[in-house]
């Protein structure tokens, strides 16, 4: 019986050892499986992060391009508006100058007619004096009027430019607010 007991003890020990080895093998296989799963998850996360970084970079580039296009558009609009205002003012000043010159010419012709009529009735020296006065004084008046028109034109151009600058600042501030809201929304979506 001694051999039989010894076989039983050795069988129990071998069974226990095989059972422990089997459990150790299962544990190692589970560790390897978990390691592979963790590696795959890390790889997928890295790919998602890289894809997100590329997407953000592309969006940033698109936003920069759109901002540059908008900036150029504003510059073009500003120069177009300036040209338009200058043209309107030049046309207005030119028209006003022509009307004033016509009215002055009519008034001067009327004065000359009156003077000629008066000369027929008066002294020739007084006639020369009157003619000189009528020719010299309107010239100085025209110079004063021209300076006034230039001053008013400059004032109107400056007022129009100030109004446009104010409007452009308003547009820029609204664009900045919209951009900030959009970035905040994108940041919330990213979280």
KOLVO-608423 format. One record per residue (C-alpha): residue in one letter; x, y, z. Coordinates in steps of 0.05 Angstrom, whole numbers, always signed. Each point is the difference from the previous one (the first is absolute). Layout:
BEGIN
> r x y z
> A X Y Z
...
REM end
This chain:
BEGIN
> r x y z
> X +0 +0 +0
> X +58 +43 +9
> X +11 +6 -75
> X -73 +13 -9
> X +0 +56 +52
> X +63 +27 -29
> X -32 +0 -69
> X -61 +35 +28
> X +42 +53 +34
> X +42 +10 -63
> X -64 +1 -42
> X -31 +53 +46
> X +64 +41 -1
> X +5 -7 -76
> X -74 +17 -7
> X +9 +61 +46
> X +62 +21 -39
> X -36 -8 -67
> X -60 +38 +27
> X +46 +57 +23
> X +37 +0 -66
> X -66 +1 -38
> X -24 +59 +42
> X +67 +35 -10
> X -6 -11 -75
> X -71 +28 +0
> X +23 +61 +40
> X +59 +12 -48
> X -46 -7 -60
> X -49 +50 +32
> X +57 +48 +13
> X +23 -6 -72
> X -71 +10 -25
> X -8 +62 +45
> X +68 +26 -23
> X -21 -7 -74
> X -67 +34 +14
> X +36 +57 +36
> X +49 +7 -58
> X -57 +2 -50
> X -38 +52 +42
> X +63 +43 +6
> X +12 -5 -76
> X -73 +19 -15
> X +5 +58 +49
> X +64 +24 -33
> X -33 -5 -69
> X -61 +39 +25
> X +45 +53 +31
> X +40 +7 -64
> X -64 +4 -41
> X -28 +53 +47
> X +64 +39 -3
> X -1 -2 -76
> X -73 +22 +0
> X +14 +58 +48
> X +60 +21 -41
> X -42 -1 -64
> X -56 +40 +34
> X +51 +50 +26
> X +30 +7 -69
> X -69 +9 -31
> X -18 +52 +53
> X +65 +38 -14
> X -13 -1 -75
> X -72 +24 +11
> X +24 +55 +46
> X +52 +23 -51
> X -53 -1 -56
> X -47 +40 +45
> X +55 +50 +17
> X +17 +9 -74
> X -74 +9 -15
> X -5 +54 +53
> X +61 +36 -28
> X -30 -3 -70
> X -67 +25 +25
> X +34 +57 +38
> X +39 +23 -61
> X -63 -6 -43
> X -40 +41 +49
> X +56 +52 +4
> X +2 +5 -76
> X -75 +4 -3
> X -4 +56 +52
> X +57 +38 -33
> X -36 -5 -67
> X -66 +23 +29
> X +34 +59 +35
> X +40 +18 -62
> X -63 -2 -42
> X -39 +41 +52
> X +56 +51 +7
> X +9 +4 -75
> X -75 +10 -10
> X -4 +52 +56
> X +60 +36 -29
> X -31 +1 -69
> X -66 +27 +26
> X +35 +52 +42
> X +44 +21 -59
> X -61 +5 -45
> X -37 +41 +52
> X +61 +45 +10
> X +7 +8 -75
> X -73 +20 -6
> X +7 +48 +59
> X +63 +29 -30
> X -32 +8 -68
> X -59 +35 +33
> X +47 +47 +38
> X +39 +13 -64
> X -64 +16 -37
> X -21 +47 +55
> X +70 +31 +0
> X +0 +9 -75
> X -68 +33 +4
> X +24 +44 +57
> X +64 +17 -39
> X -40 +26 -57
> X -28 +50 +49
> X +63 +16 +42
> X +73 +20 +0
> X +51 -46 -37
> X +49 -1 +59
> X -54 -24 +47
> X -18 -53 -52
> X +71 -29 +1
> X +1 -1 +76
> X -67 -36 +2
> X +22 -52 -52
> X +65 -15 +38
> X -38 -8 +66
> X -50 -47 -32
> X +55 -45 -29
> X +48 -2 +59
> X -49 -11 +57
> X -35 -61 -30
> X +68 -34 -11
> X +17 +6 +74
> X -70 -24 +18
> X +9 -61 -45
> X +65 -17 +36
> X -35 +4 +68
> X -58 -42 -25
> X +47 -53 -29
> X +36 -5 +67
> X -68 -8 +35
> X -21 -56 -48
> X +66 -36 +10
> X -7 +5 +75
> X -71 -26 -1
> X +19 -58 -47
> X +57 -20 +46
> X -47 +3 +60
> X -51 -45 -35
> X +53 -50 -21
> X +28 -3 +71
> X -70 -10 +28
> X -16 -55 -50
> X +66 -34 +15
> X -11 +4 +75
> X -70 -30 -9
> X +28 -57 -42
> X +56 -13 +50
> X -51 -4 +56
> X -42 -49 -41
> X +61 -42 -16
> X +20 -3 +74
> X -70 -23 +16
> X +5 -55 -53
> X +68 -22 +27
> X -25 -4 +71
> X -61 -40 -21
> X +45 -47 -40
> X +45 -9 +61
> X -60 -16 +44
> X -26 -51 -51
> X +68 -32 -5
> X +6 -5 +76
> X -69 -32 +4
> X +17 -49 -54
> X +66 -19 +33
> X -37 -9 +67
> X -51 -45 -33
> X +55 -41 -32
> X +36 -5 +66
> X -64 -25 +33
> X -10 -51 -55
> X +72 -24 +9
> X -13 -14 +74
REM end
